[in-house]
Amino acid sequence: MQINYLCTRICENKDVVSVKMDLKKHRIVYLDWSKTICIFLMVVGHWTSNELLLRYIYSFHMPALFVISGYLYRPHSWLKTVISFCVPVIFCSFINLVFLLSINEIPYDKLLSKELLFRFFHYRYGLGEGLYCGDWFLWALLGLRFLFGDISICDFFRRYYKVLSVIVLLYMCFETYLVSVDTIFHGWYIGRLMPSLPFFCMGIFLKESNFSPTIIPKYVIGLFICLFTILPMINGYCSINSSDYGASYVLFFIEAVCATFLLFVISSYLPFSNFITIFSKGTLLILGIHIPMLKLLDMLLPTCFDIIIPLVVFMGCYLPISWLDKRFPILLGKVR
């Protein structure tokens, strides 16, 4: 019996090792780490009031996510893309709605109101606060995916993405002297694809170039460190969501690119971890439910715990993501 038990345990251990090795083969480890770091910084950014910290976080964390999205992008049918975005948004919005009802921030007599419907389908500025935090990012990403292959008629843009990215980059540099993005798109969130497009295209280019952080020379890394240290101090606070690029979109673009490459370099030194992979898979859930979690912990914990609340929120998402990934991956945006 003991021999049989030991043999079973050895086989189980081998299975675990083989599963881990299989996972590692199909993951780009430095991108998993980079996504996880960026989404954690987003949680911190929505909590802290430290202006210096916000200046550095917002100088790159969302652009880096667009670069990663471009790198990982593979064309799908537009319907599959819509489902993979809509299901997590609706799921997280219901969680937020229940929370807001429980704290009386939304009265029950408003449940059937048009205003609440717009908070679910939060497609443009001026509709109040959406139930899904960061919906502008999803609208922009949806537009980019449609533009670069999910709608087959747009193949032209994918073939000439380098030219398109240069044109958009030049437009964004002179936007203040031209017709603004919000004027063109009438305040629709999908219009944020314009300032995000150069970053998304950079991700596509890196993928096509078989980029690896290990090929970046050390003197270039040193230059990136200097620029990332200095530029946010010069350029000021930036936010794609608010269409605020500090002193110049050019400086914003440069500081975001420098920081993104630094992030990739740092992440390339970190080992494969299934723990990190779970967070990387669950970015849409973290994006969608971290605000009510922050508010809840703020109400429950004394002020002396304020500094660790973002970390508690982030870690609190691990088990739900792990469970949903096994049972209901569609709630994480994984349509299989």
C-alpha positions in Angstrom: 0.0 0.0 0.0 2.8 2.4 0.9 4.6 1.6 -2.3 1.5 2.2 -4.4 0.9 5.5 -2.5 4.4 6.7 -3.2 4.2 5.8 -6.8 0.9 7.7 -7.1 2.5 10.8 -5.4 5.5 10.6 -7.8 3.2 10.5 -10.8 1.2 13.4 -9.4 4.3 15.4 -8.9 5.4 14.6 -12.4 2.1 15.7 -13.7 2.3 19.0 -11.8 5.8 19.6 -13.1 4.7 18.8 -16.7 1.7 21.1 -16.4 4.0 23.9 -15.2 6.4 23.3 -18.0 3.5 23.3 -20.5 2.2 26.5 -19.1 5.6 28.1 -19.3 6.0 27.1 -23.0 2.8 28.9 -23.9 3.4 32.1 -21.8 5.6 35.0 -22.5 6.9 35.4 -19.0 8.1 39.0 -19.1 4.7 40.1 -20.5 2.8 38.3 -17.7 5.0 40.2 -15.2 4.6 43.5 -17.1 0.8 43.2 -17.2 0.6 42.3 -13.6 2.8 45.2 -12.5 0.9 47.7 -14.7 -2.5 46.6 -13.4 -1.3 46.8 -9.8 0.0 50.3 -10.5 -3.5 51.1 -11.8 -5.0 50.1 -8.5 -2.4 52.2 -6.6 -3.1 55.1 -8.9 -6.8 55.0 -8.2 -6.1 55.1 -4.5 -3.1 57.3 -3.8 -3.2 61.1 -3.7 0.6 61.4 -3.9 1.1 63.7 -6.8 4.7 62.6 -7.6 3.7 59.0 -7.5 0.7 59.6 -9.8 2.9 61.5 -12.2 5.2 58.5 -12.6 2.5 55.9 -12.7 0.4 57.7 -15.3 3.4 58.4 -17.5 3.5 54.9 -18.7 1.1 52.2 -17.1 -1.7 52.5 -19.6 0.5 53.0 -22.7 2.5 49.9 -21.6 -0.8 47.9 -21.5 -1.6 49.0 -25.1 1.9 48.0 -26.2 1.4 44.6 -24.6 -2.1 44.3 -26.1 -0.6 45.0 -29.6 2.1 42.4 -29.0 -0.4 39.7 -28.0 -3.0 40.7 -30.6 -4.2 38.0 -32.9 -7.2 38.7 -35.2 -10.5 37.1 -34.2 -14.0 37.5 -35.5 -15.6 40.8 -34.4 -18.4 38.9 -32.6 -15.9 36.9 -30.5 -14.1 40.1 -29.6 -17.4 41.8 -28.6 -18.4 38.9 -26.4 -15.0 38.7 -24.7 -15.3 42.4 -23.8 -19.0 42.6 -23.0 -19.4 39.6 -20.7 -16.7 40.8 -18.2 -18.0 44.4 -18.3 -21.6 43.3 -17.5 -20.5 40.9 -14.8 -18.3 43.4 -13.1 -20.9 46.2 -13.5 -23.5 44.0 -11.7 -21.0 43.5 -8.8 -20.5 47.3 -8.6 -24.2 47.9 -8.8 -24.9 45.5 -5.9 -22.2 47.3 -3.8 -23.5 50.8 -4.6 -27.0 49.7 -3.7 -25.8 48.2 -0.4 -24.2 51.5 0.6 -27.2 53.6 -0.7 -25.1 55.4 -3.2 -27.7 54.4 -5.8 -31.3 54.4 -4.6 -33.5 51.5 -5.4 -36.0 53.6 -7.3 -33.3 54.4 -9.9 -32.9 50.8 -10.9 -35.0 51.1 -14.0 -33.8 54.6 -14.9 -32.2 55.6 -18.2 -29.3 57.1 -16.2 -28.4 53.7 -14.7 -28.6 52.1 -18.2 -26.0 54.6 -19.4 -23.8 53.7 -16.5 -23.8 50.1 -17.8 -23.4 51.0 -21.4 -21.0 53.8 -20.7 -19.9 54.7 -24.2 -19.1 58.4 -24.1 -18.1 61.3 -21.8 -20.9 63.2 -20.1 -23.0 60.1 -19.0 -21.8 60.2 -15.4 -19.6 57.6 -13.8 -19.6 54.2 -15.4 -20.2 51.0 -13.3 -17.1 49.5 -14.9 -14.0 51.5 -14.1 -11.6 51.9 -17.0 -14.2 51.3 -19.6 -12.5 53.9 -21.8 -9.5 51.5 -22.1 -11.8 48.7 -23.3 -13.5 51.0 -25.8 -10.2 52.1 -27.2 -8.9 48.6 -27.3 -12.1 47.4 -29.0 -11.6 50.1 -31.7 -8.0 49.1 -32.2 -8.8 45.4 -32.6 -11.6 46.2 -35.1 -9.2 48.5 -37.0 -6.3 46.0 -37.2 -8.1 42.8 -38.2 -11.2 41.8 -36.3 -13.2 43.4 -39.0 -11.8 42.0 -42.2 -12.6 45.0 -44.4 -10.0 46.9 -42.3 -7.1 44.7 -43.4 -5.7 47.7 -45.2 -4.9 49.4 -41.9 -3.0 46.4 -40.6 -0.9 46.1 -43.7 0.2 49.8 -43.4 0.1 50.0 -39.6 3.6 51.7 -39.5 2.5 54.5 -41.8 -0.7 54.9 -39.9 1.1 55.0 -36.6 3.4 57.8 -37.8 0.5 59.8 -39.2 -1.4 59.5 -35.9 1.7 60.3 -33.9 2.2 63.5 -35.9 -1.5 64.4 -35.5 -1.4 63.9 -31.8 1.7 66.1 -31.6 -0.2 69.0 -33.2 -3.7 68.2 -31.9 -3.9 71.4 -30.0 -3.6 73.3 -33.3 -6.0 71.0 -35.2 -9.4 69.5 -34.7 -9.4 67.7 -31.4 -10.0 64.0 -30.9 -13.1 64.6 -28.9 -14.5 66.9 -31.6 -13.9 64.2 -34.2 -15.5 61.4 -32.1 -18.0 63.6 -30.3 -16.7 62.5 -26.9 -17.1 58.7 -27.5 -14.6 56.6 -25.6 -13.7 54.7 -28.7 -12.0 58.0 -29.8 -9.2 57.2 -27.3 -7.9 54.7 -29.8 -6.2 57.7 -31.5 -3.7 58.6 -28.7 -3.3 54.8 -27.9 -2.7 53.7 -31.5 1.0 54.4 -31.7 1.6 52.2 -28.6 -0.6 49.4 -29.9 1.3 49.5 -33.2 4.6 49.4 -31.4 3.5 46.2 -29.8 2.7 44.7 -33.2 6.1 45.9 -34.5 7.9 44.3 -31.5 6.1 41.0 -32.2 7.0 41.0 -35.9 10.6 41.8 -35.0 10.9 38.9 -32.6 11.8 41.4 -29.9 13.3 40.3 -26.6 14.3 42.6 -23.7 17.7 40.8 -23.5 18.8 42.4 -26.8 18.7 45.9 -25.4 22.3 47.2 -24.8 23.1 48.3 -21.3 23.9 51.9 -22.4 20.4 52.1 -23.9 18.9 50.9 -20.7 20.9 53.6 -18.9 19.5 56.2 -21.3 16.0 54.9 -20.7 16.5 55.2 -16.9 17.6 58.8 -17.2 14.8 59.8 -19.5 12.2 58.1 -17.4 13.5 59.8 -14.3 13.6 63.3 -15.8 10.8 63.5 -18.3 7.8 63.1 -15.9 9.2 65.9 -13.8 9.4 68.1 -16.9 6.2 67.0 -18.6 3.9 66.8 -15.6 0.8 64.7 -15.0 -0.6 62.8 -18.0 -3.7 60.8 -18.7 -5.0 59.4 -21.9 -8.5 59.1 -20.4 -8.5 62.9 -19.7 -6.8 63.7 -22.9 -4.1 65.3 -20.8 -0.5 64.8 -22.1 1.3 67.3 -19.9 3.4 69.8 -21.8 3.6 67.8 -25.0 2.3 64.5 -26.4 5.9 64.0 -27.8 7.3 64.0 -24.3 4.5 61.8 -23.1 5.2 59.3 -25.9 8.9 59.3 -25.2 8.6 58.8 -21.5 6.0 56.1 -21.9 8.2 54.2 -24.4 11.3 54.5 -22.2 9.3 53.2 -19.1 7.7 50.4 -21.1 11.1 49.1 -22.3 12.5 49.4 -18.7 9.5 47.4 -17.5 10.1 44.7 -20.0 13.8 44.6 -19.1 13.1 44.3 -15.3 10.4 41.7 -16.0 12.7 39.6 -18.1 14.8 38.9 -15.0 11.8 37.6 -13.1 11.1 33.8 -13.1 8.0 32.1 -14.4 5.3 32.0 -11.8 1.8 30.5 -12.0 0.8 33.0 -9.3 1.7 35.9 -11.6 0.0 34.2 -14.6 -3.3 34.2 -12.8 -3.2 38.0 -12.3 -2.2 38.4 -16.0 -5.2 36.4 -17.0 -7.5 38.4 -14.8 -6.7 42.0 -15.7 -10.3 42.7 -16.9 -11.7 41.5 -13.5 -9.2 43.5 -11.5 -10.0 46.6 -13.7 -13.7 46.1 -13.2 -14.0 45.4 -9.4 -11.1 47.1 -7.7 -13.0 50.4 -7.1 -15.7 48.8 -4.9 -13.0 46.8 -3.1 -11.0 49.9 -2.4 -14.1 51.7 -1.1 -15.1 48.7 1.1 -11.7 48.4 2.7 -11.6 52.1 3.2 -14.8 51.9 5.2 -13.8 48.8 7.2 -10.1 49.4 7.9 -8.6 52.2 10.1 -6.5 54.9 8.4 -3.3 53.3 9.5 -3.9 50.5 7.0 -4.3 52.9 4.1 -0.9 52.3 2.6 -1.5 48.6 2.2 -5.1 48.7 0.9 -4.1 48.6 -2.8 -2.0 45.5 -2.1 -4.9 43.8 -0.1 -7.3 44.6 -3.0 -4.9 43.2 -5.5 -4.2 40.0 -3.6 -7.9 39.6 -2.9 -8.5 39.2 -6.6 -6.3 36.1 -6.9 -8.7 33.4 -5.7 -11.7 34.7 -7.7 -9.6 34.9 -10.9 -8.1 31.4 -10.3 -11.6 30.0 -9.7 -13.2 31.8 -12.7 -10.3 30.8 -15.0 -11.1 27.1 -14.3 -14.9 27.3 -14.2 -16.1 30.3 -16.1 -13.3 31.8 -18.2 -15.7 33.8 -20.2 -16.2 36.1 -17.2 -12.5 36.9 -17.6 -12.9 37.6 -21.3 -11.6 34.2 -22.4 -13.9 32.9 -25.2 -12.8 29.4 -26.0 
